[in-house]
Amino acid sequence: MSLDICILAPDGTPSEAVSLSVEHHWQLMAMGNSILLHRMADYYTDVEYNCNEVSYLLNELNSLCAKEENVRGQIEAFKKLCTKAISAKTG
């Protein structure tokens, strides 16, 4: 089972997603004290970010320094998803 971070379509279904394993989620949460990111601290609880928060979430992700390659890849995928969400909002 993975934690899916997604952009929701107007009908509420996921249009794009990035999946995090329990291990990657744990590593991501251990990386810093990011306020928006840590709303996802409970792996099994749904979290929603409104459109105005996504650019701030992206800033938090940009400030993380992952030492392990696999975690860096997950962060980069998460950042791309945030960028797409911001583009969709402003496009």
FIPA-966573 format. One record per residue: residue number from 0; residue in three letters; x, y, z of N, C-alpha, C in turn. Coordinates in Angstrom, 1 decimal, always signed. Layout:
! FIPA-966573
{node NUM,"ALA",{X,Y,Z},{X,Y,Z},{X,Y,Z}};
...
END
This chain:
! FIPA-966573
{node 0,"MET",{+0.8,-1.2,+0.0},{+0.0,+0.0,+0.0},{+0.9,+1.2,+0.0}};
{node 1,"SER",{+0.5,+2.2,-0.8},{+1.3,+3.5,-0.8},{+0.4,+4.7,-0.5}};
{node 2,"LEU",{+1.1,+5.7,-0.2},{+0.4,+7.0,+0.0},{+0.4,+7.7,-1.3}};
{node 3,"ASP",{-0.7,+8.0,-1.8},{-0.8,+8.7,-3.1},{-1.0,+10.2,-3.0}};
{node 4,"ILE",{-0.2,+10.9,-3.5},{-0.3,+12.4,-3.6},{-0.8,+12.7,-5.0}};
{node 5,"CYS",{-1.9,+13.4,-5.1},{-2.5,+13.5,-6.4},{-3.1,+14.9,-6.6}};
{node 6,"ILE",{-3.3,+15.2,-7.9},{-4.1,+16.3,-8.3},{-5.5,+15.8,-8.6}};
{node 7,"LEU",{-6.5,+16.4,-8.0},{-7.9,+16.0,-8.3},{-8.5,+16.7,-9.5}};
{node 8,"ALA",{-9.2,+15.9,-10.3},{-9.9,+16.5,-11.4},{-11.2,+17.2,-10.9}};
{node 9,"PRO",{-11.9,+17.9,-11.7},{-13.1,+18.6,-11.2},{-14.1,+17.6,-10.7}};
{node 10,"ASP",{-14.1,+16.4,-11.1},{-15.1,+15.4,-10.6},{-14.6,+14.7,-9.3}};
{node 11,"GLY",{-13.4,+15.1,-8.8},{-12.9,+14.6,-7.6},{-12.1,+13.3,-7.7}};
{node 12,"THR",{-11.8,+12.9,-8.9},{-11.0,+11.7,-9.2},{-9.6,+12.1,-9.4}};
{node 13,"PRO",{-8.6,+11.3,-9.0},{-7.2,+11.7,-9.3},{-6.9,+11.8,-10.8}};
{node 14,"SER",{-6.3,+12.9,-11.2},{-5.9,+13.0,-12.6},{-4.4,+12.7,-12.8}};
{node 15,"GLU",{-3.6,+13.0,-11.8},{-2.2,+12.6,-11.8},{-1.8,+12.3,-10.3}};
{node 16,"ALA",{-0.8,+11.4,-10.2},{-0.4,+11.0,-8.8},{+1.0,+10.6,-8.7}};
{node 17,"VAL",{+1.5,+10.8,-7.5},{+2.9,+10.3,-7.1},{+2.6,+9.4,-5.9}};
{node 18,"SER",{+3.2,+8.2,-5.9},{+3.0,+7.3,-4.7},{+4.3,+7.3,-3.9}};
{node 19,"LEU",{+4.1,+7.3,-2.6},{+5.2,+7.2,-1.6},{+5.0,+5.9,-0.8}};
{node 20,"SER",{+6.0,+5.1,-0.6},{+6.0,+3.9,+0.2},{+6.0,+4.4,+1.7}};
{node 21,"VAL",{+5.8,+3.5,+2.6},{+5.8,+3.9,+4.0},{+7.3,+4.3,+4.4}};
{node 22,"GLU",{+8.3,+3.7,+3.8},{+9.7,+4.0,+4.1},{+10.0,+5.4,+3.6}};
{node 23,"HIS",{+9.6,+5.7,+2.3},{+9.8,+7.0,+1.8},{+9.1,+8.1,+2.5}};
{node 24,"HIS",{+7.9,+7.8,+2.9},{+7.1,+8.8,+3.7},{+7.8,+9.1,+5.0}};
{node 25,"TRP",{+8.3,+8.1,+5.7},{+9.0,+8.2,+7.0},{+10.2,+9.1,+6.8}};
{node 26,"GLN",{+11.0,+8.8,+5.7},{+12.2,+9.6,+5.5},{+11.9,+11.0,+5.1}};
{node 27,"LEU",{+10.8,+11.3,+4.4},{+10.4,+12.6,+4.0},{+10.0,+13.4,+5.3}};
{node 28,"MET",{+9.2,+12.8,+6.2},{+8.8,+13.4,+7.4},{+9.9,+13.7,+8.3}};
{node 29,"ALA",{+11.0,+12.9,+8.2},{+12.2,+13.1,+9.1},{+13.1,+14.2,+8.6}};
{node 30,"MET",{+12.9,+14.7,+7.5},{+13.9,+15.7,+6.9},{+13.8,+17.1,+7.4}};
{node 31,"GLY",{+12.8,+17.5,+8.0},{+12.7,+18.8,+8.4},{+11.4,+19.2,+9.2}};
{node 32,"ASN",{+11.2,+20.4,+9.4},{+10.1,+20.9,+10.2},{+9.2,+21.7,+9.3}};
{node 33,"SER",{+8.8,+21.2,+8.2},{+8.0,+21.9,+7.2},{+6.5,+21.9,+7.6}};
{node 34,"ILE",{+5.9,+23.0,+7.8},{+4.6,+23.1,+8.3},{+3.6,+22.4,+7.4}};
{node 35,"LEU",{+3.6,+22.8,+6.1},{+2.6,+22.2,+5.2},{+2.9,+20.7,+4.9}};
{node 36,"LEU",{+4.1,+20.4,+4.7},{+4.5,+19.0,+4.4},{+4.1,+18.1,+5.6}};
{node 37,"HIS",{+4.3,+18.6,+6.8},{+4.0,+17.8,+8.0},{+2.5,+17.6,+8.3}};
{node 38,"ARG",{+1.7,+18.3,+7.5},{+0.2,+17.9,+7.6},{+0.0,+16.5,+7.1}};
{node 39,"MET",{+1.0,+16.0,+6.3},{+0.9,+14.6,+5.8},{+1.6,+13.6,+6.8}};
{node 40,"ALA",{+1.8,+14.0,+8.0},{+2.6,+13.2,+9.0},{+1.9,+11.8,+9.2}};
{node 41,"ASP",{+0.6,+11.8,+9.3},{-0.1,+10.5,+9.5},{-0.3,+9.9,+8.1}};
{node 42,"TYR",{+0.4,+8.8,+7.9},{+0.4,+8.1,+6.6},{-1.0,+7.7,+6.2}};
{node 43,"TYR",{-1.9,+7.4,+7.1},{-3.2,+6.9,+6.8},{-4.3,+7.9,+6.8}};
{node 44,"THR",{-4.0,+9.2,+6.9},{-5.0,+10.2,+7.0},{-5.0,+11.1,+5.7}};
{node 45,"ASP",{-6.1,+11.3,+5.1},{-6.2,+12.2,+4.0},{-5.9,+13.6,+4.3}};
{node 46,"VAL",{-5.2,+14.3,+3.4},{-4.8,+15.7,+3.6},{-5.1,+16.4,+2.3}};
{node 47,"GLU",{-5.7,+17.5,+2.3},{-5.9,+18.3,+1.1},{-5.3,+19.7,+1.3}};
{node 48,"TYR",{-4.6,+20.1,+0.2},{-4.0,+21.4,+0.1},{-4.8,+22.3,-0.8}};
{node 49,"ASN",{-5.2,+23.5,-0.4},{-5.9,+24.3,-1.4},{-5.0,+24.9,-2.4}};
{node 50,"CYS",{-5.5,+25.5,-3.4},{-4.7,+26.0,-4.5},{-3.7,+27.0,-4.1}};
{node 51,"ASN",{-4.0,+27.8,-3.1},{-3.1,+28.9,-2.6},{-1.9,+28.3,-1.8}};
{node 52,"GLU",{-2.1,+27.1,-1.3},{-1.0,+26.5,-0.5},{+0.1,+25.8,-1.3}};
{node 53,"VAL",{-0.3,+25.4,-2.5},{+0.6,+24.5,-3.3},{+2.0,+25.2,-3.6}};
{node 54,"SER",{+2.0,+26.5,-3.9},{+3.3,+27.1,-4.1},{+4.1,+27.2,-2.9}};
{node 55,"TYR",{+3.5,+27.3,-1.7},{+4.3,+27.3,-0.4},{+4.8,+25.9,-0.1}};
{node 56,"LEU",{+4.0,+24.9,-0.4},{+4.4,+23.5,-0.3},{+5.6,+23.2,-1.2}};
{node 57,"LEU",{+5.6,+23.7,-2.4},{+6.7,+23.5,-3.3},{+7.9,+24.2,-2.8}};
{node 58,"ASN",{+7.8,+25.4,-2.1},{+9.0,+26.0,-1.5},{+9.5,+25.1,-0.4}};
{node 59,"GLU",{+8.7,+24.5,+0.4},{+9.1,+23.6,+1.5},{+9.9,+22.4,+0.9}};
{node 60,"LEU",{+9.4,+21.9,-0.2},{+10.0,+20.7,-0.9},{+11.4,+21.1,-1.4}};
{node 61,"ASN",{+11.4,+22.3,-2.0},{+12.7,+22.8,-2.5},{+13.8,+23.0,-1.5}};
{node 62,"SER",{+13.4,+23.2,-0.2},{+14.3,+23.4,+0.9},{+14.9,+22.1,+1.4}};
{node 63,"LEU",{+14.3,+21.0,+1.1},{+14.7,+19.7,+1.6},{+16.0,+19.2,+1.0}};
{node 64,"CYS",{+16.9,+18.6,+1.7},{+18.1,+18.0,+1.2},{+18.1,+16.5,+1.5}};
{node 65,"ALA",{+17.7,+15.8,+0.5},{+17.7,+14.3,+0.7},{+19.1,+13.7,+0.4}};
{node 66,"LYS",{+19.5,+12.9,+1.3},{+20.8,+12.2,+1.1},{+20.7,+11.0,+0.2}};
{node 67,"GLU",{+19.6,+10.3,+0.3},{+19.4,+9.0,-0.5},{+18.8,+9.3,-1.8}};
{node 68,"GLU",{+19.3,+8.7,-2.8},{+18.9,+8.9,-4.2},{+17.4,+8.6,-4.4}};
{node 69,"ASN",{+16.9,+7.5,-3.8},{+15.5,+7.1,-4.0},{+14.5,+8.1,-3.4}};
{node 70,"VAL",{+14.9,+8.7,-2.3},{+14.1,+9.8,-1.7},{+14.2,+11.0,-2.5}};
{node 71,"ARG",{+15.3,+11.3,-3.0},{+15.4,+12.5,-3.9},{+14.5,+12.4,-5.1}};
{node 72,"GLY",{+14.4,+11.2,-5.7},{+13.6,+10.9,-6.8},{+12.1,+11.1,-6.4}};
{node 73,"GLN",{+11.7,+10.7,-5.3},{+10.3,+10.9,-4.8},{+10.0,+12.4,-4.6}};
{node 74,"ILE",{+11.0,+13.1,-4.0},{+10.8,+14.6,-3.8},{+10.7,+15.3,-5.1}};
{node 75,"GLU",{+11.5,+14.9,-6.1},{+11.5,+15.5,-7.4},{+10.1,+15.3,-8.1}};
{node 76,"ALA",{+9.6,+14.1,-8.0},{+8.3,+13.7,-8.6},{+7.2,+14.5,-7.9}};
{node 77,"PHE",{+7.3,+14.7,-6.6},{+6.3,+15.5,-5.8},{+6.4,+16.9,-6.2}};
{node 78,"LYS",{+7.6,+17.5,-6.4},{+7.8,+18.8,-6.9},{+7.2,+19.1,-8.3}};
{node 79,"LYS",{+7.4,+18.1,-9.2},{+6.8,+18.2,-10.5},{+5.3,+18.2,-10.4}};
{node 80,"LEU",{+4.7,+17.4,-9.5},{+3.2,+17.4,-9.4},{+2.8,+18.7,-8.8}};
{node 81,"CYS",{+3.5,+19.3,-7.9},{+3.1,+20.7,-7.4},{+3.2,+21.7,-8.5}};
{node 82,"THR",{+4.2,+21.6,-9.3},{+4.4,+22.6,-10.4},{+3.2,+22.5,-11.4}};
{node 83,"LYS",{+2.8,+21.2,-11.7},{+1.7,+21.0,-12.6},{+0.4,+21.6,-12.0}};
{node 84,"ALA",{+0.2,+21.4,-10.7},{-1.0,+21.9,-10.0},{-1.0,+23.5,-10.1}};
{node 85,"ILE",{+0.2,+24.1,-9.9},{+0.3,+25.5,-9.9},{+0.0,+26.0,-11.3}};
{node 86,"SER",{+0.5,+25.3,-12.3},{+0.3,+25.7,-13.7},{-1.2,+25.6,-14.1}};
{node 87,"ALA",{-1.8,+24.5,-13.6},{-3.2,+24.3,-13.9},{-4.1,+25.4,-13.3}};
{node 88,"LYS",{-3.7,+25.9,-12.1},{-4.4,+27.0,-11.4},{-4.2,+28.3,-12.1}};
{node 89,"THR",{-3.0,+28.6,-12.6},{-2.7,+29.9,-13.2},{-2.9,+29.9,-14.7}};
{node 90,"GLY",{-2.9,+28.7,-15.3},{-3.0,+28.6,-16.8},{-4.3,+29.0,-17.3}};
END
